[in-house]
Amino acid sequence: MWADEEPVKKPARLLEDMSISELSDRIETLKDQIRLCEVAIARKEASRKAAEQAFFKS
């Protein structure tokens, strides 16, 4: 891919066009992504707390 090219995006599928199985799979994928985001948030909060304790000792 060239530097000035944008990635080709697939058009979003309408939920109404998806089967029950596809919807269930999508829900599981989204739940996995949410869990990963929650872990990343927890790590960032822990890092921030450690930095605050190191720099703002009372």
CHARMM-style PDB file with segment names, atoms N, HN, CA, C and O in Angstrom:
ATOM      1  N   MET     1       0.848  -1.169   0.000  1.00  0.00      PROA
ATOM      2  CA  MET     1       0.000   0.000   0.000  1.00  0.00      PROA
ATOM      3  C   MET     1       0.895   1.234   0.000  1.00  0.00      PROA
ATOM      4  O   MET     1       1.878   1.289   0.739  1.00  0.00      PROA
ATOM      5  N   TRP     2       0.570   2.192  -0.799  1.00  0.00      PROA
ATOM      6  HN  TRP     2      -0.229   2.147  -1.399  1.00  0.00      PROA
ATOM      7  CA  TRP     2       1.314   3.439  -0.873  1.00  0.00      PROA
ATOM      8  C   TRP     2       0.951   4.333   0.295  1.00  0.00      PROA
ATOM      9  O   TRP     2      -0.143   4.230   0.850  1.00  0.00      PROA
ATOM     10  N   ALA     3       1.857   5.199   0.664  1.00  0.00      PROA
ATOM     11  HN  ALA     3       2.746   5.282   0.214  1.00  0.00      PROA
ATOM     12  CA  ALA     3       1.660   6.074   1.824  1.00  0.00      PROA
ATOM     13  C   ALA     3       0.448   6.979   1.668  1.00  0.00      PROA
ATOM     14  O   ALA     3      -0.206   7.310   2.657  1.00  0.00      PROA
ATOM     15  N   ASP     4       0.138   7.384   0.440  1.00  0.00      PROA
ATOM     16  HN  ASP     4       0.669   7.116  -0.364  1.00  0.00      PROA
ATOM     17  CA  ASP     4      -0.978   8.307   0.246  1.00  0.00      PROA
ATOM     18  C   ASP     4      -2.308   7.597   0.008  1.00  0.00      PROA
ATOM     19  O   ASP     4      -3.333   8.251  -0.186  1.00  0.00      PROA
ATOM     20  N   GLU     5      -2.298   6.271   0.020  1.00  0.00      PROA
ATOM     21  HN  GLU     5      -1.466   5.740   0.178  1.00  0.00      PROA
ATOM     22  CA  GLU     5      -3.531   5.514  -0.180  1.00  0.00      PROA
ATOM     23  C   GLU     5      -4.216   5.248   1.150  1.00  0.00      PROA
ATOM     24  O   GLU     5      -3.560   4.986   2.158  1.00  0.00      PROA
ATOM     25  N   GLU     6      -5.524   5.318   1.144  1.00  0.00      PROA
ATOM     26  HN  GLU     6      -6.057   5.532   0.326  1.00  0.00      PROA
ATOM     27  CA  GLU     6      -6.288   4.986   2.339  1.00  0.00      PROA
ATOM     28  C   GLU     6      -6.725   3.529   2.239  1.00  0.00      PROA
ATOM     29  O   GLU     6      -6.993   3.036   1.143  1.00  0.00      PROA
ATOM     30  N   PRO     7      -6.801   2.836   3.378  1.00  0.00      PROA
ATOM     31  CA  PRO     7      -7.251   1.445   3.314  1.00  0.00      PROA
ATOM     32  C   PRO     7      -8.700   1.374   2.818  1.00  0.00      PROA
ATOM     33  O   PRO     7      -9.525   2.241   3.104  1.00  0.00      PROA
ATOM     34  N   VAL     8      -8.964   0.325   2.080  1.00  0.00      PROA
ATOM     35  HN  VAL     8      -8.293  -0.379   1.848  1.00  0.00      PROA
ATOM     36  CA  VAL     8     -10.319   0.123   1.564  1.00  0.00      PROA
ATOM     37  C   VAL     8     -11.178  -0.422   2.692  1.00  0.00      PROA
ATOM     38  O   VAL     8     -10.834  -1.426   3.316  1.00  0.00      PROA
ATOM     39  N   LYS     9     -12.290   0.238   2.950  1.00  0.00      PROA
ATOM     40  HN  LYS     9     -12.570   1.053   2.444  1.00  0.00      PROA
ATOM     41  CA  LYS     9     -13.175  -0.196   4.023  1.00  0.00      PROA
ATOM     42  C   LYS     9     -14.364  -0.935   3.431  1.00  0.00      PROA
ATOM     43  O   LYS     9     -14.954  -0.514   2.436  1.00  0.00      PROA
ATOM     44  N   LYS    10     -14.704  -2.064   4.081  1.00  0.00      PROA
ATOM     45  HN  LYS    10     -14.226  -2.406   4.889  1.00  0.00      PROA
ATOM     46  CA  LYS    10     -15.891  -2.790   3.657  1.00  0.00      PROA
ATOM     47  C   LYS    10     -17.111  -2.043   4.174  1.00  0.00      PROA
ATOM     48  O   LYS    10     -17.093  -1.530   5.293  1.00  0.00      PROA
ATOM     49  N   PRO    11     -18.163  -1.975   3.378  1.00  0.00      PROA
ATOM     50  CA  PRO    11     -19.368  -1.315   3.889  1.00  0.00      PROA
ATOM     51  C   PRO    11     -19.939  -2.116   5.064  1.00  0.00      PROA
ATOM     52  O   PRO    11     -19.924  -3.347   5.054  1.00  0.00      PROA
ATOM     53  N   ALA    12     -20.430  -1.414   6.055  1.00  0.00      PROA
ATOM     54  HN  ALA    12     -20.442  -0.415   6.063  1.00  0.00      PROA
ATOM     55  CA  ALA    12     -20.993  -2.078   7.231  1.00  0.00      PROA
ATOM     56  C   ALA    12     -22.259  -2.832   6.840  1.00  0.00      PROA
ATOM     57  O   ALA    12     -23.076  -2.353   6.053  1.00  0.00      PROA
ATOM     58  N   ARG    13     -22.393  -4.012   7.407  1.00  0.00      PROA
ATOM     59  HN  ARG    13     -21.730  -4.401   8.046  1.00  0.00      PROA
ATOM     60  CA  ARG    13     -23.611  -4.793   7.143  1.00  0.00      PROA
ATOM     61  C   ARG    13     -24.691  -4.344   8.097  1.00  0.00      PROA
ATOM     62  O   ARG    13     -24.433  -4.028   9.258  1.00  0.00      PROA
ATOM     63  N   LEU    14     -25.889  -4.322   7.592  1.00  0.00      PROA
ATOM     64  HN  LEU    14     -26.099  -4.579   6.649  1.00  0.00      PROA
ATOM     65  CA  LEU    14     -27.023  -3.997   8.443  1.00  0.00      PROA
ATOM     66  C   LEU    14     -27.328  -5.181   9.341  1.00  0.00      PROA
ATOM     67  O   LEU    14     -27.265  -6.332   8.909  1.00  0.00      PROA
ATOM     68  N   LEU    15     -27.655  -4.901  10.574  1.00  0.00      PROA
ATOM     69  HN  LEU    15     -27.707  -3.966  10.925  1.00  0.00      PROA
ATOM     70  CA  LEU    15     -27.978  -5.976  11.506  1.00  0.00      PROA
ATOM     71  C   LEU    15     -29.159  -6.797  11.003  1.00  0.00      PROA
ATOM     72  O   LEU    15     -29.221  -8.008  11.215  1.00  0.00      PROA
ATOM     73  N   GLU    16     -30.081  -6.138  10.346  1.00  0.00      PROA
ATOM     74  HN  GLU    16     -30.031  -5.155  10.174  1.00  0.00      PROA
ATOM     75  CA  GLU    16     -31.270  -6.838   9.833  1.00  0.00      PROA
ATOM     76  C   GLU    16     -30.920  -7.868   8.766  1.00  0.00      PROA
ATOM     77  O   GLU    16     -31.677  -8.811   8.537  1.00  0.00      PROA
ATOM     78  N   ASP    17     -29.772  -7.687   8.114  1.00  0.00      PROA
ATOM     79  HN  ASP    17     -29.158  -6.921   8.300  1.00  0.00      PROA
ATOM     80  CA  ASP    17     -29.360  -8.605   7.052  1.00  0.00      PROA
ATOM     81  C   ASP    17     -28.542  -9.787   7.574  1.00  0.00      PROA
ATOM     82  O   ASP    17     -28.209 -10.694   6.812  1.00  0.00      PROA
ATOM     83  N   MET    18     -28.219  -9.780   8.865  1.00  0.00      PROA
ATOM     84  HN  MET    18     -28.490  -9.043   9.484  1.00  0.00      PROA
ATOM     85  CA  MET    18     -27.388 -10.836   9.438  1.00  0.00      PROA
ATOM     86  C   MET    18     -28.249 -11.939  10.033  1.00  0.00      PROA
ATOM     87  O   MET    18     -29.345 -11.691  10.534  1.00  0.00      PROA
ATOM     88  N   SER    19     -27.731 -13.170   9.970  1.00  0.00      PROA
ATOM     89  HN  SER    19     -26.840 -13.373   9.563  1.00  0.00      PROA
ATOM     90  CA  SER    19     -28.439 -14.308  10.562  1.00  0.00      PROA
ATOM     91  C   SER    19     -28.270 -14.283  12.080  1.00  0.00      PROA
ATOM     92  O   SER    19     -27.442 -13.542  12.611  1.00  0.00      PROA
ATOM     93  N   ILE    20     -29.056 -15.090  12.762  1.00  0.00      PROA
ATOM     94  HN  ILE    20     -29.729 -15.691  12.331  1.00  0.00      PROA
ATOM     95  CA  ILE    20     -28.948 -15.191  14.216  1.00  0.00      PROA
ATOM     96  C   ILE    20     -27.551 -15.652  14.604  1.00  0.00      PROA
ATOM     97  O   ILE    20     -26.974 -15.147  15.566  1.00  0.00      PROA
ATOM     98  N   SER    21     -27.012 -16.598  13.868  1.00  0.00      PROA
ATOM     99  HN  SER    21     -27.481 -17.008  13.086  1.00  0.00      PROA
ATOM    100  CA  SER    21     -25.673 -17.102  14.144  1.00  0.00      PROA
ATOM    101  C   SER    21     -24.629 -15.997  13.951  1.00  0.00      PROA
ATOM    102  O   SER    21     -23.726 -15.844  14.773  1.00  0.00      PROA
ATOM    103  N   GLU    22     -24.751 -15.242  12.882  1.00  0.00      PROA
ATOM    104  HN  GLU    22     -25.484 -15.367  12.214  1.00  0.00      PROA
ATOM    105  CA  GLU    22     -23.815 -14.143  12.630  1.00  0.00      PROA
ATOM    106  C   GLU    22     -23.918 -13.083  13.726  1.00  0.00      PROA
ATOM    107  O   GLU    22     -22.903 -12.541  14.165  1.00  0.00      PROA
ATOM    108  N   LEU    23     -25.128 -12.789  14.163  1.00  0.00      PROA
ATOM    109  HN  LEU    23     -25.952 -13.229  13.807  1.00  0.00      PROA
ATOM    110  CA  LEU    23     -25.325 -11.813  15.230  1.00  0.00      PROA
ATOM    111  C   LEU    23     -24.706 -12.311  16.537  1.00  0.00      PROA
ATOM    112  O   LEU    23     -24.068 -11.545  17.259  1.00  0.00      PROA
ATOM    113  N   SER    24     -24.898 -13.589  16.833  1.00  0.00      PROA
ATOM    114  HN  SER    24     -25.417 -14.211  16.247  1.00  0.00      PROA
ATOM    115  CA  SER    24     -24.309 -14.167  18.042  1.00  0.00      PROA
ATOM    116  C   SER    24     -22.793 -14.116  17.989  1.00  0.00      PROA
ATOM    117  O   SER    24     -22.144 -13.783  18.980  1.00  0.00      PROA
ATOM    118  N   ASP    25     -22.226 -14.446  16.833  1.00  0.00      PROA
ATOM    119  HN  ASP    25     -22.753 -14.717  16.028  1.00  0.00      PROA
ATOM    120  CA  ASP    25     -20.770 -14.372  16.664  1.00  0.00      PROA
ATOM    121  C   ASP    25     -20.273 -12.940  16.829  1.00  0.00      PROA
ATOM    122  O   ASP    25     -19.233 -12.700  17.441  1.00  0.00      PROA
ATOM    123  N   ARG    26     -21.018 -12.005  16.284  1.00  0.00      PROA
ATOM    124  HN  ARG    26     -21.863 -12.200  15.786  1.00  0.00      PROA
ATOM    125  CA  ARG    26     -20.628 -10.600  16.395  1.00  0.00      PROA
ATOM    126  C   ARG    26     -20.657 -10.142  17.850  1.00  0.00      PROA
ATOM    127  O   ARG    26     -19.765  -9.419  18.294  1.00  0.00      PROA
ATOM    128  N   ILE    27     -21.673 -10.559  18.588  1.00  0.00      PROA
ATOM    129  HN  ILE    27     -22.398 -11.146  18.228  1.00  0.00      PROA
ATOM    130  CA  ILE    27     -21.774 -10.213  20.009  1.00  0.00      PROA
ATOM    131  C   ILE    27     -20.560 -10.743  20.760  1.00  0.00      PROA
ATOM    132  O   ILE    27     -19.972 -10.020  21.564  1.00  0.00      PROA
ATOM    133  N   GLU    28     -20.175 -11.991  20.513  1.00  0.00      PROA
ATOM    134  HN  GLU    28     -20.653 -12.578  19.860  1.00  0.00      PROA
ATOM    135  CA  GLU    28     -19.013 -12.574  21.195  1.00  0.00      PROA
ATOM    136  C   GLU    28     -17.733 -11.822  20.846  1.00  0.00      PROA
ATOM    137  O   GLU    28     -16.894 -11.583  21.715  1.00  0.00      PROA
ATOM    138  N   THR    29     -17.583 -11.451  19.578  1.00  0.00      PROA
ATOM    139  HN  THR    29     -18.264 -11.646  18.873  1.00  0.00      PROA
ATOM    140  CA  THR    29     -16.412 -10.682  19.157  1.00  0.00      PROA
ATOM    141  C   THR    29     -16.384  -9.334  19.874  1.00  0.00      PROA
ATOM    142  O   THR    29     -15.334  -8.910  20.358  1.00  0.00      PROA
ATOM    143  N   LEU    30     -17.518  -8.667  19.941  1.00  0.00      PROA
ATOM    144  HN  LEU    30     -18.370  -9.012  19.548  1.00  0.00      PROA
ATOM    145  CA  LEU    30     -17.583  -7.370  20.613  1.00  0.00      PROA
ATOM    146  C   LEU    30     -17.308  -7.507  22.111  1.00  0.00      PROA
ATOM    147  O   LEU    30     -16.643  -6.652  22.697  1.00  0.00      PROA
ATOM    148  N   LYS    31     -17.814  -8.577  22.734  1.00  0.00      PROA
ATOM    149  HN  LYS    31     -18.354  -9.272  22.257  1.00  0.00      PROA
ATOM    150  CA  LYS    31     -17.546  -8.806  24.160  1.00  0.00      PROA
ATOM    151  C   LYS    31     -16.048  -9.005  24.391  1.00  0.00      PROA
ATOM    152  O   LYS    31     -15.493  -8.500  25.366  1.00  0.00      PROA
ATOM    153  N   ASP    32     -15.392  -9.752  23.478  1.00  0.00      PROA
ATOM    154  HN  ASP    32     -15.843 -10.162  22.685  1.00  0.00      PROA
ATOM    155  CA  ASP    32     -13.949  -9.949  23.589  1.00  0.00      PROA
ATOM    156  C   ASP    32     -13.213  -8.617  23.473  1.00  0.00      PROA
ATOM    157  O   ASP    32     -12.264  -8.361  24.215  1.00  0.00      PROA
ATOM    158  N   GLN    33     -13.648  -7.776  22.549  1.00  0.00      PROA
ATOM    159  HN  GLN    33     -14.419  -7.984  21.947  1.00  0.00      PROA
ATOM    160  CA  GLN    33     -13.018  -6.471  22.385  1.00  0.00      PROA
ATOM    161  C   GLN    33     -13.240  -5.598  23.617  1.00  0.00      PROA
ATOM    162  O   GLN    33     -12.342  -4.860  24.021  1.00  0.00      PROA
ATOM    163  N   ILE    34     -14.413  -5.676  24.209  1.00  0.00      PROA
ATOM    164  HN  ILE    34     -15.142  -6.277  23.881  1.00  0.00      PROA
ATOM    165  CA  ILE    34     -14.702  -4.923  25.430  1.00  0.00      PROA
ATOM    166  C   ILE    34     -13.783  -5.385  26.551  1.00  0.00      PROA
ATOM    167  O   ILE    34     -13.234  -4.560  27.281  1.00  0.00      PROA
ATOM    168  N   ARG    35     -13.608  -6.702  26.697  1.00  0.00      PROA
ATOM    169  HN  ARG    35     -14.053  -7.372  26.104  1.00  0.00      PROA
ATOM    170  CA  ARG    35     -12.714  -7.226  27.734  1.00  0.00      PROA
ATOM    171  C   ARG    35     -11.288  -6.721  27.537  1.00  0.00      PROA
ATOM    172  O   ARG    35     -10.626  -6.340  28.502  1.00  0.00      PROA
ATOM    173  N   LEU    36     -10.816  -6.716  26.298  1.00  0.00      PROA
ATOM    174  HN  LEU    36     -11.355  -7.025  25.514  1.00  0.00      PROA
ATOM    175  CA  LEU    36      -9.474  -6.218  26.014  1.00  0.00      PROA
ATOM    176  C   LEU    36      -9.353  -4.733  26.366  1.00  0.00      PROA
ATOM    177  O   LEU    36      -8.329  -4.298  26.891  1.00  0.00      PROA
ATOM    178  N   CYS    37     -10.390  -3.968  26.077  1.00  0.00      PROA
ATOM    179  HN  CYS    37     -11.222  -4.321  25.650  1.00  0.00      PROA
ATOM    180  CA  CYS    37     -10.390  -2.539  26.419  1.00  0.00      PROA
ATOM    181  C   CYS    37     -10.379  -2.358  27.930  1.00  0.00      PROA
ATOM    182  O   CYS    37      -9.681  -1.481  28.440  1.00  0.00      PROA
ATOM    183  N   GLU    38     -11.138  -3.167  28.649  1.00  0.00      PROA
ATOM    184  HN  GLU    38     -11.705  -3.879  28.235  1.00  0.00      PROA
ATOM    185  CA  GLU    38     -11.167  -3.066  30.110  1.00  0.00      PROA
ATOM    186  C   GLU    38      -9.802  -3.387  30.713  1.00  0.00      PROA
ATOM    187  O   GLU    38      -9.379  -2.739  31.670  1.00  0.00      PROA
ATOM    188  N   VAL    39      -9.113  -4.380  30.159  1.00  0.00      PROA
ATOM    189  HN  VAL    39      -9.457  -4.906  29.382  1.00  0.00      PROA
ATOM    190  CA  VAL    39      -7.771  -4.726  30.629  1.00  0.00      PROA
ATOM    191  C   VAL    39      -6.814  -3.564  30.353  1.00  0.00      PROA
ATOM    192  O   VAL    39      -6.001  -3.212  31.207  1.00  0.00      PROA
ATOM    193  N   ALA    40      -6.912  -2.975  29.170  1.00  0.00      PROA
ATOM    194  HN  ALA    40      -7.573  -3.261  28.477  1.00  0.00      PROA
ATOM    195  CA  ALA    40      -6.042  -1.850  28.833  1.00  0.00      PROA
ATOM    196  C   ALA    40      -6.301  -0.666  29.759  1.00  0.00      PROA
ATOM    197  O   ALA    40      -5.360   0.003  30.187  1.00  0.00      PROA
ATOM    198  N   ILE    41      -7.558  -0.404  30.068  1.00  0.00      PROA
ATOM    199  HN  ILE    41      -8.322  -0.947  29.720  1.00  0.00      PROA
ATOM    200  CA  ILE    41      -7.902   0.676  30.987  1.00  0.00      PROA
ATOM    201  C   ILE    41      -7.315   0.399  32.366  1.00  0.00      PROA
ATOM    202  O   ILE    41      -6.735   1.292  32.984  1.00  0.00      PROA
ATOM    203  N   ALA    42      -7.459  -0.817  32.846  1.00  0.00      PROA
ATOM    204  HN  ALA    42      -7.930  -1.542  32.344  1.00  0.00      PROA
ATOM    205  CA  ALA    42      -6.936  -1.170  34.172  1.00  0.00      PROA
ATOM    206  C   ALA    42      -5.422  -0.977  34.224  1.00  0.00      PROA
ATOM    207  O   ALA    42      -4.892  -0.470  35.213  1.00  0.00      PROA
ATOM    208  N   ARG    43      -4.728  -1.381  33.164  1.00  0.00      PROA
ATOM    209  HN  ARG    43      -5.158  -1.792  32.361  1.00  0.00      PROA
ATOM    210  CA  ARG    43      -3.275  -1.205  33.116  1.00  0.00      PROA
ATOM    211  C   ARG    43      -2.901   0.276  33.132  1.00  0.00      PROA
ATOM    212  O   ARG    43      -1.981   0.686  33.840  1.00  0.00      PROA
ATOM    213  N   LYS    44      -3.615   1.065  32.354  1.00  0.00      PROA
ATOM    214  HN  LYS    44      -4.363   0.732  31.779  1.00  0.00      PROA
ATOM    215  CA  LYS    44      -3.319   2.496  32.292  1.00  0.00      PROA
ATOM    216  C   LYS    44      -3.607   3.172  33.630  1.00  0.00      PROA
ATOM    217  O   LYS    44      -2.861   4.052  34.059  1.00  0.00      PROA
ATOM    218  N   GLU    45      -4.693   2.759  34.288  1.00  0.00      PROA
ATOM    219  HN  GLU    45      -5.299   2.044  33.939  1.00  0.00      PROA
ATOM    220  CA  GLU    45      -5.011   3.336  35.596  1.00  0.00      PROA
ATOM    221  C   GLU    45      -3.934   2.969  36.617  1.00  0.00      PROA
ATOM    222  O   GLU    45      -3.538   3.806  37.428  1.00  0.00      PROA
ATOM    223  N   ALA    46      -3.465   1.731  36.580  1.00  0.00      PROA
ATOM    224  HN  ALA    46      -3.787   1.051  35.922  1.00  0.00      PROA
ATOM    225  CA  ALA    46      -2.420   1.296  37.501  1.00  0.00      PROA
ATOM    226  C   ALA    46      -1.131   2.075  37.241  1.00  0.00      PROA
ATOM    227  O   ALA    46      -0.449   2.479  38.182  1.00  0.00      PROA
ATOM    228  N   SER    47      -0.803   2.282  35.987  1.00  0.00      PROA
ATOM    229  HN  SER    47      -1.357   1.954  35.222  1.00  0.00      PROA
ATOM    230  CA  SER    47       0.387   3.035  35.629  1.00  0.00      PROA
ATOM    231  C   SER    47       0.271   4.482  36.094  1.00  0.00      PROA
ATOM    232  O   SER    47       1.230   5.050  36.616  1.00  0.00      PROA
ATOM    233  N   ARG    48      -0.898   5.071  35.905  1.00  0.00      PROA
ATOM    234  HN  ARG    48      -1.677   4.609  35.481  1.00  0.00      PROA
ATOM    235  CA  ARG    48      -1.106   6.454  36.332  1.00  0.00      PROA
ATOM    236  C   ARG    48      -1.013   6.576  37.847  1.00  0.00      PROA
ATOM    237  O   ARG    48      -0.415   7.521  38.361  1.00  0.00      PROA
ATOM    238  N   LYS    49      -1.604   5.619  38.564  1.00  0.00      PROA
ATOM    239  HN  LYS    49      -2.089   4.850  38.147  1.00  0.00      PROA
ATOM    240  CA  LYS    49      -1.538   5.643  40.032  1.00  0.00      PROA
ATOM    241  C   LYS    49      -0.094   5.528  40.506  1.00  0.00      PROA
ATOM    242  O   LYS    49       0.311   6.223  41.438  1.00  0.00      PROA
ATOM    243  N   ALA    50       0.679   4.659  39.873  1.00  0.00      PROA
ATOM    244  HN  ALA    50       0.349   4.094  39.116  1.00  0.00      PROA
ATOM    245  CA  ALA    50       2.083   4.495  40.246  1.00  0.00      PROA
ATOM    246  C   ALA    50       2.853   5.789  39.995  1.00  0.00      PROA
ATOM    247  O   ALA    50       3.686   6.187  40.809  1.00  0.00      PROA
ATOM    248  N   ALA    51       2.575   6.441  38.873  1.00  0.00      PROA
ATOM    249  HN  ALA    51       1.898   6.118  38.212  1.00  0.00      PROA
ATOM    250  CA  ALA    51       3.253   7.701  38.569  1.00  0.00      PROA
ATOM    251  C   ALA    51       2.849   8.782  39.565  1.00  0.00      PROA
ATOM    252  O   ALA    51       3.692   9.553  40.021  1.00  0.00      PROA
ATOM    253  N   GLU    52       1.572   8.841  39.900  1.00  0.00      PROA
ATOM    254  HN  GLU    52       0.887   8.215  39.528  1.00  0.00      PROA
ATOM    255  CA  GLU    52       1.106   9.836  40.864  1.00  0.00      PROA
ATOM    256  C   GLU    52       1.764   9.615  42.224  1.00  0.00      PROA
ATOM    257  O   GLU    52       2.140  10.577  42.894  1.00  0.00      PROA
ATOM    258  N   GLN    53       1.903   8.380  42.626  1.00  0.00      PROA
ATOM    259  HN  GLN    53       1.598   7.598  42.082  1.00  0.00      PROA
ATOM    260  CA  GLN    53       2.527   8.090  43.924  1.00  0.00      PROA
ATOM    261  C   GLN    53       4.007   8.444  43.897  1.00  0.00      PROA
ATOM    262  O   GLN    53       4.559   8.896  44.900  1.00  0.00      PROA
ATOM    263  N   ALA    54       4.645   8.240  42.762  1.00  0.00      PROA
ATOM    264  HN  ALA    54       4.197   7.873  41.947  1.00  0.00      PROA
ATOM    265  CA  ALA    54       6.070   8.541  42.665  1.00  0.00      PROA
ATOM    266  C   ALA    54       6.343  10.036  42.643  1.00  0.00      PROA
ATOM    267  O   ALA    54       7.326  10.499  43.221  1.00  0.00      PROA
ATOM    268  N   PHE    55       5.471  10.797  41.974  1.00  0.00      PROA
ATOM    269  HN  PHE    55       4.672  10.421  41.504  1.00  0.00      PROA
ATOM    270  CA  PHE    55       5.727  12.220  41.785  1.00  0.00      PROA
ATOM    271  C   PHE    55       5.012  13.122  42.782  1.00  0.00      PROA
ATOM    272  O   PHE    55       5.435  14.256  43.004  1.00  0.00      PROA
ATOM    273  N   PHE    56       3.951  12.637  43.373  1.00  0.00      PROA
ATOM    274  HN  PHE    56       3.607  11.716  43.192  1.00  0.00      PROA
ATOM    275  CA  PHE    56       3.154  13.474  44.267  1.00  0.00      PROA
ATOM    276  C   PHE    56       3.082  12.884  45.664  1.00  0.00      PROA
ATOM    277  O   PHE    56       2.009  12.790  46.260  1.00  0.00      PROA
ATOM    278  N   LYS    57       4.233  12.492  46.174  1.00  0.00      PROA
ATOM    279  HN  LYS    57       5.104  12.568  45.690  1.00  0.00      PROA
ATOM    280  CA  LYS    57       4.268  11.954  47.534  1.00  0.00      PROA
ATOM    281  C   LYS    57       3.930  13.065  48.510  1.00  0.00      PROA
ATOM    282  O   LYS    57       4.377  14.201  48.352  1.00  0.00      PROA
ATOM    283  N   SER    58       3.140  12.731  49.520  1.00  0.00      PROA
ATOM    284  HN  SER    58       2.777  11.809  49.649  1.00  0.00      PROA
ATOM    285  CA  SER    58       2.785  13.759  50.498  1.00  0.00      PROA
ATOM    286  C   SER    58       3.560  13.630  51.764  1.00  0.00      PROA
ATOM    287  OT1 SER    58       3.373  14.425  52.686  1.00  0.00      PROA
TER     288      SER     58
END
